[in-house]
Amino acid sequence: MKKKKFGTLCVHAGEHPDPAFGAHTTPIYQTSTFVFDNAEQGASRFAGQEEGYTYGRLVPNTPTHSVLVEKMVALEGGEAGHTFSTGMAAITGVALSLLKQGDHLLSTDVVYGCTYGLFTSLLTRFGIEVSFVDTTDLEEVQRNLKKNTRMVFLETPANPTMNVCDIAAITKMAKDFGAVSIVDNTFATSMFQKPLQLGADAVLHSCTKYIGGHADLLGGVLIGSSEFIDNMTPVVNDTGLTMAPYEAWLCIRGLKTLHLRMAKHAVNGMKIAEFLEAHRKISWVRYPGLPSHPQHTIAKQQMSGFGGMLSFGVAGGMEAGRKLMNRVELCSLAVSLGAVDTLIQHPASMTHADIPEEVRIKTGITDDLVRLSVGIEEPEDIIADLDQALEKV
C-alpha cells in the first residue's frame, strides 16, 4: 500500500483495536505499574532484554503513550519519540540529555519566555554557556558557532515576533561543528513544517497547543531518530518529566482532527492578517503568509502553510493595545495558543514578562506587540470583533 497522506495518518497512525476487548478507540491505561508473568520477566524488562511495560514513569510509560508516540513519529517522519508533562519538560529533557559543563548552547534570540528563563537561569548554573543570536541572519549564526557548541535550538516561527529562520541552512552549519539541532515546531505543527526532513536531529512540540487543540491539557513531545531517542531515555526516566495517561489520550484525540483544524487556522490567519494590515489603526503586522513579512520567501520554501499565529502593533503603542484587548468580546484575553477559539494577549507583560526589557526590545518583543492565536470560528466574526474593539481605541 502506498504511503498514507497526512490527514489519514492523523486519524489512523498508531491506532489498533484494543487486543483485550476489541475497543475501537485507544484506551486510557490509567495505571502506575504493570504486573509481570514471573520474576524472570520483570528482571528481563528492567534489564532492557525484553520489550514491555514496567512502571508509568519509565519509558515506554503505558500503551496509551505508545500510540501517541507512534502517531507523532508518523506525522513528523521520525523513528522514535518521548512524551513529556509539558512542552517545557520536553525542552528540559533534551537540554539535560545533551549538555554538560563546558558545553555551548546556541539558541534563537526570540523564544518563549520560559525557554529563555530555563536557558539563562538553570543551564548556566550547571556551567553551560548559552548564546542567543538572531537566527534569521545566517552570517550571525555562523559567527557564533564554537568548537564547544553541542546544541543549536531553533524556534521557528518564533514566539511572539513570528521570525522565521532557514532550518536547512542552520542545521547544516550545526552539523559541520558537530552540534545537534533541535527545532521547536509548536507554531507550524507537523502539518505545515517538517524540520527532520530539513536536517534537524529532533523536533519538539508543546502538545498544550495545536496537538491537543482545545486548551484542556498540558503536554510535550519530542521526535527524532531511534539512536537519538534511546540516548535520551535515561535522563527522561530519572527526571520524571512524564506525561499522564489521560493527557496522552487527549493528545491522541486532538491529533485526529489536526489536519482539519490547521487548515482552518491557516485560512483564518491569512484573512485576519490581511484585515489588520489594511486597518488604519494598525501600525504593523507579522504573519509569515504576508508578502510584507521579512522572511516570507524562506517561509514559502520550508512551510506548506502559515498557521494561525500572528502578531501586530496598534497605533498608539501599549496603551492602545490594552484598550483593544479590554474591548474584544468574541476573542478571549488569555495566554497560550493553538486553541479552537481565538486568544489575544500582550507578551511583554504576560508570556515574556520575565525577559529583561532591554533584551525584549532588542529582539522585537516591543511594548506595542499584541499576539493573536486565530481560532477556527468563522473569520468574518473574528474580524468583526477586532474591528469593533479597534473603533473604541
C-alpha positions as CSV (number, residue, x, y, z in Angstrom):
1,M,0.0,0.0,0.0
2,K,1.3,3.5,-0.9
3,K,2.2,5.9,1.8
4,K,-0.8,7.4,3.5
5,K,-1.4,11.1,3.3
6,F,-1.1,13.4,6.3
7,G,-4.8,13.6,7.2
8,T,-5.1,9.8,7.1
9,L,-2.1,9.5,9.4
10,C,-3.7,11.9,11.9
11,V,-6.7,9.6,12.2
12,H,-5.1,6.1,11.9
13,A,-1.4,6.2,12.6
14,G,-0.5,4.1,15.7
15,E,-4.1,3.1,16.3
16,H,-5.2,-0.6,16.6
17,P,-8.2,-2.3,18.1
18,D,-7.6,-3.0,21.8
19,P,-6.3,-6.6,22.0
20,A,-8.1,-7.3,25.3
21,F,-11.7,-6.4,24.3
22,G,-11.6,-5.0,20.8
23,A,-12.2,-1.4,21.8
24,H,-12.1,0.8,18.7
25,T,-10.5,3.8,20.3
26,T,-7.3,3.7,22.2
27,P,-8.0,3.0,25.9
28,I,-6.6,5.2,28.7
29,Y,-4.3,2.9,30.6
30,Q,-4.7,4.7,33.9
31,T,-2.2,2.7,35.9
32,S,1.1,3.4,37.6
33,T,2.5,-0.1,37.4
34,F,2.3,-3.3,35.5
35,V,2.1,-7.0,36.6
36,F,4.7,-9.4,35.4
37,D,4.1,-13.1,34.5
38,N,7.0,-14.1,36.7
39,A,10.1,-12.7,38.3
40,E,12.3,-13.6,35.3
41,Q,10.1,-11.4,33.0
42,G,10.3,-8.5,35.4
43,A,14.1,-8.7,35.6
44,S,14.3,-9.1,31.8
45,R,12.2,-6.0,31.2
46,F,14.2,-3.8,33.6
47,A,17.4,-5.1,32.1
48,G,16.2,-4.0,28.6
49,Q,16.3,-7.5,27.3
50,E,12.6,-7.8,26.7
51,E,10.2,-5.1,25.4
52,G,7.2,-4.3,27.6
53,Y,5.9,-2.0,30.3
54,T,7.2,-1.8,33.8
55,Y,6.2,1.4,35.6
56,G,4.3,4.5,34.4
57,R,7.3,6.9,34.9
58,L,9.6,4.7,32.8
59,V,9.6,4.7,29.0
60,P,7.5,3.4,27.2
61,N,5.2,4.5,30.1
62,T,1.9,2.9,29.0
63,P,0.2,1.6,25.8
64,T,-1.6,5.0,25.6
65,H,1.7,6.8,25.4
66,S,3.0,4.4,22.8
67,V,0.1,5.2,20.5
68,L,0.7,8.9,20.8
69,V,4.4,8.5,20.1
70,E,3.7,6.2,17.1
71,K,1.3,8.8,15.7
72,M,3.7,11.7,16.1
73,V,6.5,9.7,14.6
74,A,4.4,9.1,11.5
75,L,3.4,12.8,11.3
76,E,6.9,14.2,11.7
77,G,8.7,11.5,9.7
78,G,10.9,10.3,12.6
79,E,11.7,7.0,14.1
80,A,11.0,7.2,17.8
81,G,10.0,9.7,20.5
82,H,9.3,10.6,24.1
83,T,6.3,12.2,25.7
84,F,6.5,14.8,28.5
85,S,4.3,16.5,31.0
86,T,4.7,19.9,29.2
87,G,6.4,21.5,26.3
88,M,8.9,23.0,28.8
89,A,9.6,19.5,30.1
90,A,10.4,18.4,26.6
91,I,12.9,21.2,26.3
92,T,14.4,20.5,29.7
93,G,14.7,16.8,28.9
94,V,16.6,17.3,25.7
95,A,18.8,20.0,27.2
96,L,19.8,17.9,30.1
97,S,20.4,14.9,27.9
98,L,22.7,16.7,25.5
99,L,24.5,19.3,27.5
100,K,27.1,19.2,30.3
101,Q,29.5,21.6,32.0
102,G,31.7,23.4,29.5
103,D,29.3,22.9,26.5
104,H,27.8,25.7,24.5
105,L,24.2,26.1,23.5
106,L,23.3,28.4,20.6
107,S,19.7,29.5,20.7
108,T,17.3,31.6,18.6
109,D,17.2,35.0,20.3
110,V,13.4,35.1,20.2
111,V,12.0,32.2,22.2
112,Y,9.1,31.6,24.6
113,G,9.7,33.4,27.9
114,C,10.1,30.2,29.9
115,T,12.5,28.7,27.4
116,Y,14.6,31.9,27.8
117,G,14.4,31.5,31.6
118,L,15.4,27.8,31.5
119,F,18.4,28.6,29.4
120,T,19.6,31.6,31.3
121,S,18.8,30.8,34.9
122,L,19.2,27.0,35.1
123,L,21.6,25.8,32.4
124,T,24.1,28.5,33.2
125,R,24.2,27.3,36.8
126,F,25.5,24.0,35.6
127,G,28.4,25.6,33.7
128,I,26.7,25.5,30.3
129,E,27.5,28.5,28.1
130,V,24.4,30.0,26.4
131,S,24.3,32.4,23.4
132,F,21.2,34.0,21.9
133,V,21.5,35.1,18.3
134,D,19.3,36.3,15.5
135,T,18.9,33.1,13.6
136,T,17.3,34.9,10.7
137,D,20.8,36.1,10.0
138,L,22.9,33.2,8.7
139,E,26.2,35.1,9.0
140,E,25.5,35.8,12.7
141,V,24.7,32.1,13.3
142,Q,28.0,31.2,11.6
143,R,30.0,33.7,13.7
144,N,28.6,32.4,16.9
145,L,29.1,28.7,16.4
146,K,32.0,27.4,18.5
147,K,34.2,24.3,18.9
148,N,32.2,23.5,22.1
149,T,28.8,24.2,20.6
150,R,26.9,21.0,21.4
151,M,23.3,22.1,20.7
152,V,21.5,24.6,18.4
153,F,18.0,25.4,19.4
154,L,15.6,26.9,16.9
155,E,12.1,28.2,17.4
156,T,10.5,29.0,14.0
157,P,8.2,30.7,13.6
158,A,9.3,32.4,16.8
159,N,7.1,33.3,19.7
160,P,5.9,36.1,19.5
161,T,7.6,38.0,16.7
162,M,6.9,35.4,14.1
163,N,10.5,35.5,12.9
164,V,11.3,32.6,10.5
165,C,14.8,31.1,10.2
166,D,16.3,28.8,7.5
167,I,16.2,25.4,9.1
168,A,18.1,23.6,6.4
169,A,20.9,26.1,6.3
170,I,21.4,26.3,10.0
171,T,21.2,22.6,10.7
172,K,23.9,22.1,8.1
173,M,26.1,24.6,9.8
174,A,25.5,22.9,13.1
175,K,26.5,19.5,11.7
176,D,29.7,21.0,10.4
177,F,30.5,21.9,14.1
178,G,29.4,18.6,15.4
179,A,26.4,20.1,17.1
180,V,22.8,18.7,17.4
181,S,19.9,20.8,16.1
182,I,16.6,20.9,17.9
183,V,13.6,22.7,16.4
184,D,10.5,23.8,18.4
185,N,7.8,23.2,15.8
186,T,4.8,24.2,18.0
187,F,3.6,27.2,15.9
188,A,3.8,25.5,12.5
189,T,3.0,21.9,13.6
190,S,3.9,18.9,11.5
191,M,1.1,19.8,9.2
192,F,3.0,22.8,7.8
193,Q,6.6,22.2,8.6
194,K,8.9,19.1,8.7
195,P,12.1,20.0,10.5
196,L,13.5,16.4,10.4
197,Q,13.3,16.5,6.6
198,L,15.2,19.8,6.6
199,G,18.1,18.4,8.6
200,A,17.1,18.7,12.3
201,D,18.1,16.0,14.7
202,A,14.9,16.3,16.7
203,V,11.7,18.2,16.7
204,L,9.6,19.1,19.7
205,H,6.1,20.4,20.4
206,S,4.1,21.8,23.3
207,C,1.1,19.5,23.0
208,T,-0.7,22.0,25.1
209,K,-1.2,24.0,21.9
210,Y,-2.3,22.7,18.4
211,I,-1.8,19.0,19.1
212,G,-4.3,19.0,21.9
213,G,-6.1,21.9,20.2
214,H,-8.8,22.5,22.8
215,A,-7.0,24.3,25.7
216,D,-7.7,21.4,28.0
217,L,-4.4,19.7,28.6
218,L,-0.7,20.2,29.2
219,G,1.9,18.1,27.4
220,G,5.0,17.9,25.3
221,V,6.5,15.5,22.8
222,L,9.9,15.1,21.1
223,I,10.6,13.1,17.9
224,G,13.9,12.0,16.4
225,S,15.9,9.0,15.3
226,S,15.9,5.9,17.3
227,E,19.5,6.4,18.4
228,F,18.8,10.0,19.5
229,I,15.7,9.0,21.5
230,D,17.5,6.0,23.1
231,N,20.3,8.2,24.3
232,M,17.8,10.5,26.0
233,T,15.9,7.7,27.8
234,P,18.0,7.5,31.0
235,V,17.5,11.3,31.7
236,V,13.8,11.1,30.8
237,N,13.3,8.2,33.2
238,D,15.4,9.6,36.0
239,T,13.9,13.2,35.9
240,G,10.3,12.1,35.9
241,L,9.2,14.5,33.3
242,T,6.3,12.1,32.5
243,M,3.0,12.9,30.7
244,A,0.0,11.4,32.4
245,P,-2.0,8.7,30.6
246,Y,-5.2,10.8,30.4
247,E,-3.2,13.7,28.7
248,A,-1.7,11.2,26.3
249,W,-5.2,10.1,25.4
250,L,-6.4,13.7,24.9
251,C,-3.4,14.3,22.6
252,I,-4.4,11.3,20.5
253,R,-8.0,12.5,20.3
254,G,-6.8,16.0,19.3
255,L,-4.5,14.7,16.6
256,K,-7.4,13.0,14.8
257,T,-8.6,16.5,13.7
258,L,-5.2,18.3,13.5
259,H,-5.3,18.4,9.7
260,L,-8.8,19.9,9.7
261,R,-8.1,22.4,12.4
262,M,-4.8,23.6,11.0
263,A,-6.3,24.1,7.5
264,K,-9.0,26.3,9.0
265,H,-6.5,28.1,11.3
266,A,-4.4,28.9,8.2
267,V,-7.3,30.2,6.2
268,N,-8.5,32.4,9.1
269,G,-5.0,33.5,9.9
270,M,-4.4,34.9,6.4
271,K,-7.8,36.7,6.3
272,I,-7.2,38.3,9.8
273,A,-3.6,39.3,8.9
274,E,-4.8,40.9,5.7
275,F,-7.6,42.7,7.5
276,L,-5.2,44.0,10.2
277,E,-2.6,45.1,7.7
278,A,-5.2,47.3,5.9
279,H,-6.6,48.8,9.1
280,R,-5.8,52.4,9.8
281,K,-5.2,51.8,13.5
282,I,-2.7,49.0,13.0
283,S,0.9,50.1,12.5
284,W,2.4,46.8,11.5
285,V,1.6,43.0,11.2
286,R,3.8,40.0,11.2
287,Y,2.4,36.8,9.6
288,P,4.6,34.5,7.5
289,G,2.0,34.3,4.8
290,L,2.0,38.0,4.1
291,P,4.5,39.3,1.4
292,S,5.4,42.1,3.9
293,H,6.9,39.5,6.3
294,P,10.7,39.9,6.3
295,Q,11.2,36.2,5.9
296,H,8.3,35.5,3.6
297,T,10.5,33.9,0.9
298,I,12.1,31.3,3.3
299,A,8.7,30.7,4.9
300,K,7.3,29.7,1.5
301,Q,10.2,27.4,0.9
302,Q,10.1,25.4,4.1
303,M,6.4,25.7,5.1
304,S,3.4,24.3,3.3
305,G,1.1,26.6,5.2
306,F,1.4,29.5,7.6
307,G,-0.8,28.6,10.5
308,G,-2.9,30.7,12.8
309,M,-0.4,32.7,14.8
310,L,0.3,36.4,14.1
311,S,1.5,39.5,15.9
312,F,0.8,43.1,15.3
313,G,1.2,46.6,16.7
314,V,-1.6,49.0,17.5
315,A,-1.0,52.7,16.5
316,G,-0.7,54.4,19.9
317,G,1.5,51.8,21.5
318,M,1.0,49.7,24.7
319,E,-1.9,51.8,26.0
320,A,-3.8,51.4,22.7
321,G,-3.1,47.7,22.7
322,R,-4.5,47.4,26.2
323,K,-7.7,49.2,25.1
324,L,-8.1,46.8,22.2
325,M,-7.6,43.7,24.4
326,N,-10.0,45.0,27.0
327,R,-12.7,45.6,24.4
328,V,-12.8,42.4,22.5
329,E,-15.9,40.3,23.0
330,L,-15.5,37.1,20.9
331,C,-11.7,36.8,21.3
332,S,-10.6,35.6,24.7
333,L,-7.9,37.6,26.6
334,A,-5.8,34.7,27.6
335,V,-2.3,33.3,27.2
336,S,-1.4,30.0,25.5
337,L,-2.3,29.4,21.9
338,G,-3.5,26.8,19.4
339,A,-7.0,26.5,20.8
340,V,-10.1,26.2,18.6
341,D,-11.1,29.7,19.8
342,T,-9.3,32.9,19.2
343,L,-6.9,34.1,22.0
344,I,-5.3,37.5,22.3
345,Q,-2.6,38.6,24.8
346,H,0.3,41.0,25.5
347,P,3.6,39.2,25.5
348,A,5.7,42.0,27.1
349,S,3.6,42.0,30.2
350,M,2.5,38.3,30.2
351,T,4.2,35.3,28.5
352,H,7.5,37.1,28.0
353,A,7.5,39.4,31.1
354,D,10.4,37.6,32.7
355,I,12.7,38.5,29.8
356,P,14.7,41.7,30.7
357,E,13.3,44.8,29.0
358,E,16.4,45.6,27.1
359,V,16.5,42.0,25.6
360,R,12.8,42.2,24.7
361,I,13.2,45.5,22.9
362,K,16.3,44.3,21.1
363,T,14.7,41.2,19.8
364,G,11.5,42.9,18.7
365,I,9.2,42.0,21.6
366,T,8.1,45.6,21.9
367,D,5.6,47.1,24.2
368,D,3.1,47.6,21.4
369,L,3.2,44.0,20.3
370,V,-0.1,42.1,20.5
371,R,-0.1,38.4,19.8
372,L,-3.2,36.7,18.3
373,S,-3.8,33.0,18.2
374,V,-6.5,32.8,15.5
375,G,-9.1,30.2,16.1
376,I,-11.5,28.2,13.9
377,E,-14.5,30.4,14.3
378,E,-15.9,32.0,11.1
379,P,-13.3,34.6,10.0
380,E,-16.0,37.3,9.5
381,D,-16.9,37.1,13.2
382,I,-13.3,37.4,14.3
383,I,-12.8,40.4,12.1
384,A,-16.0,42.0,13.3
385,D,-14.9,41.6,16.9
386,L,-11.4,43.1,16.3
387,D,-12.9,45.9,14.2
388,Q,-15.4,46.9,16.9
389,A,-12.7,46.9,19.5
390,L,-10.3,48.9,17.3
391,E,-13.0,51.5,16.8
392,K,-13.0,52.1,20.6
393,V,-9.2,52.6,20.8
